[in-house]
Amino acid sequence: MVITMGDSKQTRTVDGLVNVGLGLWEGELANQLEDRCKSAYREWIDAPMRITPPQGEMLTDAQDRLVGTIVKGLKKIKGEHPVVG
């Protein structure tokens, strides 16, 4: 993820704003997961907060990481208008 401040041309990458870690499912297409691990994938689609992909990150952990990173960043930029993208 990249953050820029208002009209500033400066950007910076923020490590804590990366995608949810999908572990062994990383880079796989949905149809590949449906074929290879049908029940686990279906459970994850139906209840993603209860199921964690093999060697992946729990969504609650990702949520905590993302919110914590955003709050920490906002405290540092008092009075500016950040753009996250």
C-alpha positions, 0 to 999 in steps of 0.5 A: 500500500502507498500513502501520499499526503494531499497534493504532495507528489511524495509517496511512501510504502507502508508495510503494515498495509499489505494484503491478507496472507493467504499462505498456501492458497496465495496466487491460486485461482478460485476454481483451482481451490474449489477443485483441490480443497473443496470443503475448506475453500467453501467453508472459508467463503461462507465464514471467512472469520472462522477459517484460515487458509493453510499457513495463512493469516487469520482475518481477525489478525489482518484486521488488527494489523491494518487498523493498527497501521492506519491509526498509527499513521494518522497520528503521525500526520496531524492536520494533513489529508492522506490518500491511501491507495 
